[in-house]
Amino acid sequence: MTTMRIHDTLSRAKVDFHPLDPDHVRIYVCGPTVYDYAHIGNARPVVVFDVLVRLMRRLFPKVTYVRNITDIDDKINARALESGRDIREITEETAKVYHEDMLAVGALPPDVEPRATEHVAQMIDMIENLIAKGHAYEAEGHVVFSVPSMPDYGMLSKLDRREIIAGARVDVAPYKKDAQDFVLWKPSDGETPGWDSPWGRGRPGWHIECSAMSYEHLGDKFDIHGGGVDLVFPHHENEIAQSKCALGVDAFATYWMHNGYLMSEGEKMSKSLGNFYTVHELLEEFPGEAIRLLLLQTHYRQPLDFTKAGIAEARRTMDRWYRAADGVELNRPAAPAVIDALADDLNTPKAIAELHKLSSCDPAGLLASARLMGFLEQSAEDWFKWQPPNSEDMLDDMTIHELIKERVRARHNKDFTRSDQIRDDLAAKGIILEDGPAGTSWRRG
C-alpha cells in the first residue's frame, strides 16, 4: 500500500501519515466566513484539501471530510449594518455563491458542512466546561480563556509570550487578566445577533466555533486539521488550547497542514491596486479548471503568485489535455507515478509534470490520473465550447452551426471568398474551425 507523507506544522517535519483508525480517516478544514464573495486566496485551501481528500479516498476505505461555514462573525455584523440588509440574507446569499464557485473550480462538497449558528449550544457547553476546569473566567459580560492556565500554549506557532504581545497579535482589553487571554463569549447589543447563555445574551468568539464543530462531528481526536498558514496564529493555536483543556485530551488533531500565502500579480492582493480577484469574477473570464490548474502548479506550502496571464496559460494546457483525452474511455486507475507524487506531501507540481508526460503517450492514463486531481471532468466538446457567462459578444452554439452550414454551402459552390470570410469572422470571435474527414468541428480558442 502507498504510504502517504505530509508536512506536519506541529512537528515542522515531513512525516508518514498514520491515521488513528486506518478504516476511517477524519479531516477538518476551516471554511469561509460568509460576508462577501470568496477571493482567490480563499479558494487555494479549498482546492488543495480537495486534492488531499481525493487522494485519501483512493488510499483508505472511509474518509470523513468536515469543512465549516462561519456565519457568526463581527465582519458579517458590520456588513449588515453597512448595507442595511438582514444578516441571514447576507450569509445565505454568500454561501450559495461560495458553493457554486467552489464547484466550478472542481472542489467536491465536504461530507459535513456545519454552520456556526447551528452549534451555539455545543459552544456554550464547551465554555462552561472550560470555566469549571479553571481554564476560563467571566469578566464584564465576557468569558475569557486564561492562557497561563495552559503551560504548553504556543506549541503550534512556536511563538513565545514576548513575540505574541510585541507583534500586536492579541486584542488588548481592560477586562483581561493577561494580555494573551482571548475571548470565548462576548455580549451582544440590540443590533447584534445574540443567544441566551449563562453569561447573558451574547455570541461566541471565532475560535470556539471550530473547536465545538470539530468535536461534534469528528470527536475529541481526529487525524488532520487544515487551513491557510495565516490561521496558524491565533486561530489554530487557540483551537488547540480550547479543545485540549475542555476535553482533557493530550492531542486534538494529530497532524496540522497549512497552505502558503497567495500573492496577486506580484503584490499583496488589494482592491486599491486593482489585483483583488474574487473567484466569482474570474469565472466570468476563465473556465474553472484553468483556475484550478494554476492553483495546483505551485506546491501547496509555497507562496503562490496568481496572475491572469497564468490562468490563460493554464487554459492552453487544459486544451492540450482535453485534445489528448478526447474520446478515451475511463477504464483503468490513475498512474502510479501520479499517485506517488501526490502521496509525497501532495506534490502537485510533480503530479502535473507526470500528466504532461501521459498526454503525449498514454491518453487513458492521462484521463484516469487527471480525474484523480479533479481535471478532465467534462467532455472535450463541452470544454472547447465554454464561453464566459452573460457575454454579449460571444456567438451562441446555434449561430455557429448555421455559419458552418453556410460555409459548407459556399465551399460546395466554390465561393471560397465567402468560405474564408466566415472562417476568419469566426476566428476573430474566438471560434476555431477544424476541417477533417468527418466534416467541420469547432471549438472556442
C-alpha positions as CSV (number, residue, x, y, z in Angstrom):
1,M,0.0,0.0,0.0
2,T,1.2,3.5,-0.8
3,T,2.5,5.4,2.3
4,M,1.2,8.9,2.5
5,R,3.7,11.5,3.8
6,I,2.6,15.0,4.8
7,H,4.3,18.1,6.3
8,D,3.1,18.5,9.8
9,T,3.1,22.1,11.0
10,L,3.2,20.9,14.6
11,S,6.5,19.0,14.3
12,R,7.8,21.2,11.4
13,A,8.7,18.0,9.6
14,K,7.5,15.7,6.8
15,V,6.2,12.6,8.4
16,D,4.5,9.3,7.5
17,F,0.7,9.7,7.9
18,H,-0.7,7.1,10.4
19,P,-4.4,7.5,10.9
20,L,-5.9,7.0,14.3
21,D,-8.2,4.4,12.7
22,P,-6.9,3.0,9.3
23,D,-10.5,2.2,8.4
24,H,-11.8,5.7,8.9
25,V,-9.7,8.9,8.3
26,R,-11.1,12.1,9.6
27,I,-10.1,15.6,8.5
28,Y,-11.3,19.1,9.4
29,V,-10.6,22.3,7.3
30,C,-11.6,25.8,8.3
31,G,-14.1,27.1,5.8
32,P,-15.3,30.6,4.8
33,T,-16.7,33.5,6.7
34,V,-19.7,34.2,4.6
35,Y,-19.9,38.0,4.4
36,D,-18.5,38.6,0.9
37,Y,-17.6,36.6,-2.2
38,A,-14.6,34.3,-1.8
39,H,-11.4,35.7,-3.3
40,I,-8.8,33.6,-5.0
41,G,-6.8,33.3,-1.7
42,N,-9.8,31.7,-0.1
43,A,-10.0,29.2,-3.0
44,R,-6.5,27.9,-2.5
45,P,-7.1,25.8,0.6
46,V,-10.4,24.6,-0.8
47,V,-8.6,23.2,-3.9
48,V,-5.6,22.0,-2.0
49,F,-7.5,20.0,0.5
50,D,-9.9,18.8,-2.1
51,V,-7.0,17.0,-3.8
52,L,-5.8,15.7,-0.5
53,V,-9.3,14.2,0.2
54,R,-9.5,12.7,-3.3
55,L,-6.1,11.0,-2.7
56,M,-7.1,9.7,0.8
57,R,-10.3,8.3,-0.6
58,R,-8.1,6.3,-3.0
59,L,-5.8,5.1,-0.2
60,F,-8.3,4.5,2.7
61,P,-11.7,2.7,2.9
62,K,-13.5,5.6,4.5
63,V,-12.8,9.4,4.8
64,T,-15.0,11.9,6.6
65,Y,-14.2,15.4,5.5
66,V,-15.7,18.3,7.5
67,R,-15.4,21.9,6.4
68,N,-17.4,24.5,8.3
69,I,-19.1,27.7,7.4
70,T,-18.6,30.7,9.8
71,D,-21.9,32.6,9.9
72,I,-21.4,34.3,13.3
73,D,-18.7,36.9,12.9
74,D,-18.3,40.7,13.5
75,K,-17.4,41.2,9.8
76,I,-20.8,39.8,8.9
77,N,-22.5,42.1,11.5
78,A,-20.6,45.1,10.1
79,R,-21.6,44.3,6.6
80,A,-25.3,44.0,7.7
81,L,-25.2,47.4,9.4
82,E,-23.3,49.0,6.4
83,S,-25.8,47.6,3.8
84,G,-29.0,47.7,5.8
85,R,-29.6,44.1,4.9
86,D,-30.6,41.2,7.1
87,I,-27.7,39.1,8.4
88,R,-29.3,35.8,7.4
89,E,-30.0,37.2,3.9
90,I,-26.3,38.1,3.5
91,T,-25.0,34.8,4.8
92,E,-27.4,32.7,2.8
93,E,-26.7,34.5,-0.5
94,T,-22.9,34.5,0.1
95,A,-22.9,30.8,1.0
96,K,-24.9,30.0,-2.1
97,V,-22.4,31.8,-4.4
98,Y,-19.5,30.2,-2.5
99,H,-20.8,26.7,-3.2
100,E,-21.3,27.5,-6.9
101,D,-17.9,29.0,-7.2
102,M,-16.1,26.1,-5.5
103,L,-17.9,23.6,-7.5
104,A,-16.9,25.5,-10.7
105,V,-13.2,25.1,-9.7
106,G,-13.7,21.4,-9.3
107,A,-13.9,21.1,-5.5
108,L,-16.2,18.4,-4.3
109,P,-18.6,19.2,-1.4
110,P,-17.3,18.1,2.1
111,D,-19.1,15.2,3.8
112,V,-20.3,17.5,6.5
113,E,-20.6,21.3,6.4
114,P,-21.6,22.6,9.8
115,R,-22.7,26.1,10.4
116,A,-21.7,28.1,13.5
117,T,-25.3,29.3,14.0
118,E,-26.4,25.6,14.4
119,H,-23.8,24.8,17.1
120,V,-24.1,27.6,19.6
121,A,-25.4,25.1,22.3
122,Q,-22.3,23.0,21.8
123,M,-20.1,26.1,22.1
124,I,-21.8,27.1,25.4
125,D,-21.3,23.6,26.8
126,M,-17.6,23.7,25.9
127,I,-17.2,27.2,27.5
128,E,-18.9,26.0,30.7
129,N,-16.5,23.1,30.8
130,L,-13.5,25.4,30.5
131,I,-14.8,27.6,33.3
132,A,-15.4,24.5,35.5
133,K,-11.8,23.3,34.9
134,G,-10.3,26.7,35.7
135,H,-9.2,27.5,32.1
136,A,-11.7,30.4,31.6
137,Y,-13.2,33.2,33.6
138,E,-16.1,35.7,33.4
139,A,-15.3,39.4,33.1
140,E,-17.7,42.3,32.3
141,G,-20.1,40.2,30.3
142,H,-17.3,38.3,28.5
143,V,-15.9,34.8,29.1
144,V,-12.2,34.7,28.5
145,F,-9.8,31.8,28.1
146,S,-6.9,32.0,30.6
147,V,-3.7,31.4,28.5
148,P,-1.4,31.0,31.6
149,S,-3.6,28.0,32.7
150,M,-2.2,26.0,29.7
151,P,1.6,25.6,30.2
152,D,2.3,24.5,26.6
153,Y,0.3,27.3,24.9
154,G,2.1,28.3,21.7
155,M,3.1,24.7,20.7
156,L,1.8,25.1,17.1
157,S,3.0,28.6,16.2
158,K,6.2,28.3,18.3
159,L,5.7,31.9,19.4
160,D,6.6,32.9,23.0
161,R,4.8,35.4,25.1
162,R,7.0,38.4,24.1
163,E,6.6,37.7,20.4
164,I,2.9,37.4,20.7
165,I,2.5,40.7,22.6
166,A,5.2,42.6,20.7
167,G,3.6,41.6,17.4
168,A,0.3,43.0,18.5
169,R,-1.3,39.7,17.7
170,V,-3.7,39.9,20.6
171,D,-6.6,42.2,21.4
172,V,-5.7,44.3,24.5
173,A,-8.7,44.8,26.7
174,P,-9.0,46.0,30.4
175,Y,-11.2,43.1,31.4
176,K,-8.4,40.5,30.6
177,K,-6.3,39.2,33.4
178,D,-3.4,38.6,31.0
179,A,-2.8,40.3,27.6
180,Q,-2.6,36.9,25.8
181,D,-6.1,35.8,27.1
182,F,-8.7,35.5,24.3
183,V,-12.5,35.8,24.2
184,L,-14.7,32.8,24.2
185,W,-18.0,34.7,24.6
186,K,-18.9,38.3,24.3
187,P,-22.1,40.4,25.0
188,S,-24.4,41.5,22.1
189,D,-26.3,44.7,22.0
190,G,-29.7,45.2,20.5
191,E,-28.5,45.4,16.9
192,T,-26.1,42.5,17.1
193,P,-27.1,38.8,16.8
194,G,-27.2,37.1,20.2
195,W,-28.1,33.9,22.0
196,D,-29.1,33.4,25.6
197,S,-26.4,32.0,27.8
198,P,-25.4,31.6,31.5
199,W,-23.5,34.9,31.0
200,G,-26.3,36.9,29.4
201,R,-27.3,37.5,25.8
202,G,-24.2,37.3,23.6
203,R,-22.3,35.5,20.9
204,P,-19.3,33.2,20.7
205,G,-15.8,34.2,19.8
206,W,-14.4,32.9,16.5
207,H,-12.0,30.3,17.9
208,I,-14.5,28.4,20.0
209,E,-16.7,27.9,16.9
210,C,-14.3,25.5,15.2
211,S,-13.5,23.6,18.4
212,A,-17.2,22.9,19.0
213,M,-18.0,22.0,15.4
214,S,-15.0,19.6,15.0
215,Y,-15.8,17.9,18.3
216,E,-19.4,17.5,17.4
217,H,-18.7,15.8,14.0
218,L,-15.2,14.2,14.4
219,G,-14.9,13.6,18.2
220,D,-12.2,14.7,20.7
221,K,-9.4,13.4,18.5
222,F,-9.1,13.3,14.7
223,D,-6.4,12.9,12.1
224,I,-5.8,16.2,10.1
225,H,-6.7,19.8,10.7
226,G,-6.0,22.0,7.7
227,G,-6.2,25.6,6.6
228,G,-4.2,28.6,5.4
229,V,-0.9,29.5,7.0
230,D,-2.5,32.8,8.2
231,L,-4.6,30.7,10.6
232,V,-1.7,29.1,12.5
233,F,-1.9,32.0,15.0
234,P,-4.1,32.9,16.7
235,H,-6.9,30.8,15.3
236,H,-5.5,27.3,15.3
237,E,-3.3,27.9,18.3
238,N,-6.4,28.9,20.3
239,E,-8.4,25.9,18.9
240,I,-5.7,23.6,20.4
241,A,-5.9,25.4,23.7
242,Q,-9.7,25.3,24.0
243,S,-10.1,21.7,22.8
244,K,-7.3,20.1,24.9
245,C,-8.3,21.9,28.0
246,A,-12.1,21.4,27.6
247,L,-11.9,17.8,26.5
248,G,-9.0,16.7,28.7
249,V,-7.1,15.1,25.8
250,D,-3.3,15.0,25.2
251,A,-3.9,15.8,21.5
252,F,-6.6,17.5,19.4
253,A,-5.7,16.9,15.7
254,T,-2.8,14.5,15.2
255,Y,-1.4,16.4,12.2
256,W,-1.7,20.0,11.1
257,M,-1.4,21.1,7.4
258,H,-1.2,24.6,6.1
259,N,-1.1,26.0,2.6
260,G,1.2,29.0,1.9
261,Y,0.3,32.6,1.2
262,L,-1.1,33.9,-2.1
263,M,0.1,37.0,-3.9
264,S,-1.7,38.5,-6.9
265,E,0.1,39.9,-10.0
266,G,3.4,40.1,-8.0
267,E,2.0,42.0,-5.0
268,K,-0.2,41.5,-2.0
269,M,-3.9,41.4,-3.1
270,S,-5.5,44.8,-2.6
271,K,-8.6,46.4,-4.1
272,S,-6.7,49.7,-4.4
273,L,-4.0,48.0,-6.5
274,G,-6.6,46.5,-8.8
275,N,-5.3,43.0,-8.3
276,F,-8.1,41.8,-5.9
277,Y,-9.8,38.9,-7.7
278,T,-12.8,37.1,-6.4
279,V,-13.4,33.6,-7.8
280,H,-16.9,34.7,-9.0
281,E,-15.3,37.5,-11.1
282,L,-12.6,35.2,-12.5
283,L,-15.2,32.7,-13.6
284,E,-16.7,35.3,-15.8
285,E,-13.4,35.3,-17.8
286,F,-11.9,31.8,-17.4
287,P,-13.2,28.2,-17.1
288,G,-12.9,26.8,-13.6
289,E,-10.5,24.0,-14.4
290,A,-7.9,26.5,-15.7
291,I,-8.1,28.4,-12.3
292,R,-7.8,25.1,-10.5
293,L,-4.7,24.1,-12.5
294,L,-3.0,27.4,-11.8
295,L,-3.6,26.9,-8.0
296,L,-2.0,23.5,-8.1
297,Q,1.0,24.2,-10.3
298,T,2.8,25.6,-7.2
299,H,3.4,23.3,-4.2
300,Y,0.7,24.0,-1.6
301,R,3.2,25.0,1.1
302,Q,5.0,27.6,-1.1
303,P,3.9,31.2,-1.8
304,L,1.8,31.4,-5.0
305,D,1.8,34.4,-7.3
306,F,-1.6,34.3,-9.0
307,T,-1.8,36.1,-12.4
308,K,-4.4,36.3,-15.1
309,A,-1.6,35.5,-17.6
310,G,-1.0,32.4,-15.6
311,I,-4.7,31.4,-15.9
312,A,-4.6,31.9,-19.7
313,E,-1.5,29.6,-20.0
314,A,-3.2,27.1,-17.7
315,R,-6.2,27.1,-20.1
316,R,-3.9,26.3,-23.0
317,T,-2.5,23.4,-21.1
318,M,-6.1,22.2,-20.4
319,D,-6.7,22.5,-24.2
320,R,-3.9,20.1,-24.9
321,W,-5.0,17.6,-22.3
322,Y,-8.6,17.6,-23.5
323,R,-7.5,17.0,-27.1
324,A,-5.3,14.1,-25.9
325,A,-8.1,12.5,-23.9
326,D,-10.9,13.2,-26.4
327,G,-12.9,10.0,-26.9
328,V,-10.9,8.0,-24.4
329,E,-12.8,5.7,-22.0
330,L,-12.1,5.7,-18.3
331,N,-11.1,2.0,-17.9
332,R,-8.1,2.0,-15.6
333,P,-6.8,3.5,-12.4
334,A,-4.5,6.5,-12.1
335,A,-0.9,6.1,-13.0
336,P,1.3,5.0,-10.0
337,A,3.7,7.9,-10.7
338,V,0.9,10.4,-10.2
339,I,-0.3,8.7,-7.0
340,D,3.2,8.6,-5.6
341,A,3.7,12.3,-6.3
342,L,0.5,13.2,-4.5
343,A,1.3,10.8,-1.6
344,D,4.6,12.7,-1.2
345,D,3.3,15.7,0.7
346,L,0.8,16.5,-2.0
347,N,3.4,17.3,-4.6
348,T,1.0,18.6,-7.2
349,P,3.7,20.2,-9.5
350,K,5.4,16.8,-9.9
351,A,2.0,15.1,-10.5
352,I,1.2,17.7,-13.1
353,A,4.6,17.0,-14.8
354,E,3.5,13.4,-15.0
355,L,0.2,14.4,-16.6
356,H,2.2,16.2,-19.3
357,K,4.1,13.0,-20.0
358,L,1.0,11.0,-20.1
359,S,-0.7,13.4,-22.5
360,S,1.8,12.6,-25.2
361,C,2.0,8.8,-24.8
362,D,-0.9,7.4,-22.7
363,P,-4.3,9.1,-23.1
364,A,-6.1,6.5,-20.9
365,G,-3.5,7.0,-18.2
366,L,-3.9,10.8,-18.6
367,L,-7.7,10.7,-18.2
368,A,-7.6,8.5,-15.1
369,S,-4.8,10.4,-13.4
370,A,-6.2,13.8,-14.3
371,R,-9.6,12.8,-12.8
372,L,-7.9,11.9,-9.5
373,M,-6.8,15.5,-9.4
374,G,-10.1,16.9,-10.4
375,F,-9.3,17.6,-14.1
376,L,-10.9,16.4,-17.3
377,E,-14.3,16.0,-15.6
378,Q,-16.3,17.0,-18.7
379,S,-16.3,16.1,-22.4
380,A,-13.8,17.7,-24.8
381,E,-16.7,19.1,-26.7
382,D,-18.1,20.9,-23.7
383,W,-14.7,22.2,-22.7
384,F,-13.9,23.7,-26.0
385,K,-17.4,25.3,-26.3
386,W,-17.2,27.0,-22.9
387,Q,-17.8,30.7,-23.1
388,P,-17.9,33.4,-20.4
389,P,-21.4,33.6,-18.9
390,N,-23.6,36.6,-19.9
391,S,-21.2,37.5,-22.7
392,E,-22.9,39.7,-25.2
393,D,-20.1,39.4,-27.8
394,M,-20.0,35.6,-27.8
395,L,-21.8,33.7,-30.5
396,D,-24.2,31.0,-29.3
397,D,-23.9,27.4,-30.5
398,M,-26.9,27.6,-32.9
399,T,-25.5,30.7,-34.7
400,I,-22.1,29.0,-35.0
401,H,-23.7,25.8,-36.5
402,E,-25.6,27.9,-39.0
403,L,-22.5,29.8,-40.1
404,I,-20.7,26.4,-40.5
405,K,-23.5,25.2,-42.7
406,E,-23.3,28.4,-44.8
407,R,-19.5,27.9,-45.1
408,V,-20.1,24.3,-46.3
409,R,-22.5,25.5,-49.0
410,A,-20.1,28.3,-50.0
411,R,-17.3,25.7,-50.5
412,H,-19.6,23.4,-52.4
413,N,-20.4,26.3,-54.7
414,K,-16.7,27.2,-54.9
415,D,-17.3,30.6,-53.3
416,F,-14.0,30.4,-51.4
417,T,-14.1,34.1,-50.7
418,R,-17.2,33.7,-48.6
419,S,-16.0,30.5,-47.1
420,D,-12.7,32.2,-45.9
421,Q,-14.6,35.2,-44.7
422,I,-16.8,33.0,-42.4
423,R,-13.8,31.2,-41.1
424,D,-12.0,34.5,-40.4
425,D,-15.0,36.1,-38.8
426,L,-15.5,33.2,-36.5
427,A,-11.7,33.2,-35.6
428,A,-12.0,36.8,-34.7
429,K,-14.7,35.9,-32.2
430,G,-12.5,33.1,-30.7
431,I,-14.2,30.2,-32.7
432,I,-11.6,27.9,-34.3
433,L,-12.8,25.6,-37.1
434,E,-11.1,22.3,-37.8
435,D,-11.8,20.6,-41.1
436,G,-11.5,16.8,-41.2
437,P,-12.7,13.7,-43.0
438,A,-15.9,13.6,-40.8
439,G,-16.7,17.3,-41.6
440,T,-16.0,20.5,-39.7
441,S,-15.8,20.7,-36.0
442,W,-15.3,23.8,-33.9
443,R,-14.0,24.9,-30.5
444,R,-13.6,28.1,-28.6
445,G,-10.0,29.3,-28.7
